[in-house]
Amino acid sequence: MESAQKHKLAGWGNYPVAESYTVNPRNEEDARGDLNKGRVIARGLGRSYGDQAVNEDQFVAVCTKLNHFLKWNEQEGILECEAGVSLEEIILTFGPKGWLPMICPGTKFVTIGGAIANDIHGKAHHIDGSFVNCVLSFTILLADGTIAEASRTENADLFWANFGGLGLLGVILTARLKLRRVETTYFKQKSIKIKNLDHMLEALEQYDHDYNYSVAWIDALAKGPKLGGGVLTLGNAAKLSELPENLKSNPLKLHATSRLTVPFFLPSFVLNGLTVRMLNKVIAFVQNSPKEFVHYEKFFFPLDAINNWNRGYGKRGFIQYQFVIPEDNGKKNLTEILEMIAASGCTPFLNVFKRMGEGQGILSFPFKGYTLAIDFPVTKNLLSFTPKLDAKVLSAGGRLYLGKDALLHESTFKAMYPQYEQWMAIKRKYDPGNRFTSNISRRLGLEIA
Ligand SMILES: Cc1cc2nc3c(=O)[nH]c(=O)nc-3n(C[C@H](O)[C@H](O)[C@H](O)COP(=O)(O)OP(=O)(O)OC[C@H]3O[C@@H](n4cnc5c(N)ncnc54)[C@H](O)[C@@H]3O)c2cc1C
């Protein structure tokens, strides 16, 4: 029987910090036992940024010990595994056989349970869609202690409500996933220096059809004629015949474990207007890489090169503000948003821009439009600025990514996601007594009254 310990726990942004009792189920019996202890939320590798996987004074079931592979069908590339398996574990095991996860976010340190609960997306969202597109089915431990199988044809309401459902319908135990066949673990990439927003939108229009992967870095401190400038990176999976001779000898090369670590929280003054301006110049230089062939590690997961890089923001923590707005009036709205950010004095850092395709799950974040993700250190100024930004995003017909959010107010959330009512009906059916709760469920009113 596992014992519970009270810990200070936070998401990747280290904001907010909540005292929660953690348990570490190793199997379905443990997980079922945890349901009797109190209100609970599942947690994976804690890479969601805000309060999704913390539960003040309640229980957090850290599922990383549910990390076994169960079945592998090499002909069809279908993997059945426990939900605590990470994308990294899949890459290390199946990469050498020529298979990679179909959808990769900006870090490989996410579990399958976390990937489902936030219906994560990657650089190829405009082509591949979100994580739901590689999940055939999953099993989930429900509030009444039973285990249900959910797929597009069985318990379909439960299936769709879990993509973007923030773990609030149960503990996902196992999943059947489709992996992607690859000839190499390299990408053929092209980088384009972007002058301003007009140029950015034109370049996306021009290249998005020819490249499966596209993402841009934007200098959010740029103003006037340079507003919206940055670097657009495009890429396709490299075929074996395309690789240069020096890479052909090991075309399915894997990544090495990173030895670079930020050992402790840096003092808050380290990240300020001046250092961000300097770092932006370094990022622009690195992004504008002349290299034609890059390894998946650099292409998908450049931030994984430094362990615990989140400590660089200091103890006060940071948020990642990610929104999507429709393409209609996109240029006007993006201009206004970027101007608001540049004038806010809130030190925006690591700003990632991309065009998204259609969305799917009920509370899933993506829809067809433009998405921008910005890291902001937490300051008093930021806390009064984000409600203004939320109102602007809402008036542009947009919404925030709940998997990264830490500050949205309940009323704004409900206006951004009117489909929450459909989701609440499914919550009422499967968890009428709020067995599954978290800080975000209390903050956004995702609980049965
Ligand atoms: C550097 C970095 C880059 C990122 N890039 C992207 C990106 O490009 N695209 C994108 O979409 N996201 C991105 N993310 C966010 C990340 O992909 C998601 O937050 C993901 O859900 C984290 O998975 P996790 O295993 O760490 O889950 P956690 O953060 O631990 O939990 C996330 C949610 O999943 C739920 N959950 C976890 N396990 C289970 C389970 N077994 N059963 C039920 N619910 C469960 C939790 O309750 C919580 O609501 C990035 C994060 C970082 C740190």
The ligand as a Tripos MOL2 file, in Angstrom:
@<TRIPOS>MOLECULE
LIG
   53    58     1     0     0
SMALL
NO_CHARGES

@<TRIPOS>ATOM
      1 C1          9.2910   22.9400  -22.9530 C.3       1 LIG1
      2 C2          7.8480   22.6030  -23.1540 C.ar      1 LIG1
      3 C3          7.3370   22.6330  -24.4430 C.ar      1 LIG1
      4 C4          6.0010   22.3100  -24.6580 C.ar      1 LIG1
      5 N1          5.5220   22.3360  -25.9400 N.ar      1 LIG1
      6 C5          4.2310   22.0440  -26.1750 C.ar      1 LIG1
      7 C6          3.7080   22.0350  -27.5100 C.ar      1 LIG1
      8 O1          4.4340   22.2980  -28.4760 O.2       1 LIG1
      9 N2          2.4210   21.6890  -27.6920 N.ar      1 LIG1
     10 C7          1.6050   21.3570  -26.6470 C.ar      1 LIG1
     11 O2          0.4300   21.0400  -26.8840 O.2       1 LIG1
     12 N3          2.0640   21.3580  -25.3790 N.ar      1 LIG1
     13 C8          3.3530   21.6930  -25.1310 C.ar      1 LIG1
     14 N4          3.8290   21.6740  -23.8470 N.ar      1 LIG1
     15 C9          2.9130   21.3060  -22.7600 C.3       1 LIG1
     16 C10         2.9020   19.7820  -22.5100 C.3       1 LIG1
     17 O3          2.9720   19.0770  -23.7140 O.3       1 LIG1
     18 C11         1.5770   19.4130  -21.8540 C.3       1 LIG1
     19 O4          1.3320   20.2010  -20.7280 O.3       1 LIG1
     20 C12         1.5090   17.9390  -21.4370 C.3       1 LIG1
     21 O5          0.1780   17.6770  -21.0560 O.3       1 LIG1
     22 C13         2.4500   17.6100  -20.2790 C.3       1 LIG1
     23 O6          2.3850   16.2170  -20.0020 O.3       1 LIG1
     24 P1          2.7870   15.6700  -18.5670 P.3       1 LIG1
     25 O7          2.9430   14.2030  -18.6620 O.co2     1 LIG1
     26 O8          3.9450   16.4270  -18.0460 O.co2     1 LIG1
     27 O9          1.4640   15.9860  -17.7650 O.3       1 LIG1
     28 P2          1.2550   16.8700  -16.4210 P.3       1 LIG1
     29 O10         1.7500   18.2350  -16.6910 O.co2     1 LIG1
     30 O11         1.7620   16.1590  -15.2550 O.co2     1 LIG1
     31 O12        -0.3430   16.9080  -16.4100 O.3       1 LIG1
     32 C14        -1.0260   17.5700  -17.4510 C.3       1 LIG1
     33 C15        -2.4910   17.2050  -17.4090 C.3       1 LIG1
     34 O13        -2.6180   15.8260  -17.7100 O.3       1 LIG1
     35 C16        -3.3670   15.1660  -16.7160 C.3       1 LIG1
     36 N5         -2.8570   13.7950  -16.6290 N.ar      1 LIG1
     37 C17        -1.5790   13.3860  -16.5330 C.ar      1 LIG1
     38 N6         -1.5200   12.0410  -16.4650 N.ar      1 LIG1
     39 C18        -2.7980   11.5970  -16.5350 C.ar      1 LIG1
     40 C19        -3.3900   10.3080  -16.4860 C.ar      1 LIG1
     41 N7         -2.6760    9.1770  -16.3840 N.pl3     1 LIG1
     42 N8         -4.7380   10.2290  -16.5280 N.ar      1 LIG1
     43 C20        -5.5090   11.3420  -16.6120 C.ar      1 LIG1
     44 N9         -4.9990   12.5780  -16.6710 N.ar      1 LIG1
     45 C21        -3.6450   12.7110  -16.6370 C.ar      1 LIG1
     46 C22        -3.1510   16.0000  -15.4670 C.3       1 LIG1
     47 O14        -4.2230   15.8460  -14.5600 O.3       1 LIG1
     48 C23        -3.1120   17.4050  -16.0260 C.3       1 LIG1
     49 O15        -4.4020   17.9310  -16.1800 O.3       1 LIG1
     50 C24         5.1650   21.9740  -23.5700 C.ar      1 LIG1
     51 C25         5.6710   21.9590  -22.2770 C.ar      1 LIG1
     52 C26         7.0060   22.2780  -22.0640 C.ar      1 LIG1
     53 C27         7.5470   22.2610  -20.6600 C.3       1 LIG1
@<TRIPOS>BOND
     1     1     2 1
     2     2     3 ar
     3     2    52 ar
     4     3     4 ar
     5     4     5 ar
     6     4    50 ar
     7     5     6 ar
     8     6     7 ar
     9     6    13 1
    10     7     8 2
    11     7     9 ar
    12     9    10 ar
    13    10    11 2
    14    10    12 ar
    15    12    13 ar
    16    13    14 ar
    17    14    15 1
    18    14    50 ar
    19    15    16 1
    20    16    17 1
    21    16    18 1
    22    18    19 1
    23    18    20 1
    24    20    21 1
    25    20    22 1
    26    22    23 1
    27    23    24 1
    28    24    25 2
    29    24    26 1
    30    24    27 1
    31    27    28 1
    32    28    29 2
    33    28    30 1
    34    28    31 1
    35    31    32 1
    36    32    33 1
    37    33    34 1
    38    33    48 1
    39    34    35 1
    40    35    36 1
    41    35    46 1
    42    36    37 ar
    43    36    45 ar
    44    37    38 ar
    45    38    39 ar
    46    39    40 ar
    47    39    45 ar
    48    40    41 1
    49    40    42 ar
    50    42    43 ar
    51    43    44 ar
    52    44    45 ar
    53    46    47 1
    54    46    48 1
    55    48    49 1
    56    50    51 ar
    57    51    52 ar
    58    52    53 1
@<TRIPOS>SUBSTRUCTURE
     1 LIG1         1 GROUP 0 **** ****
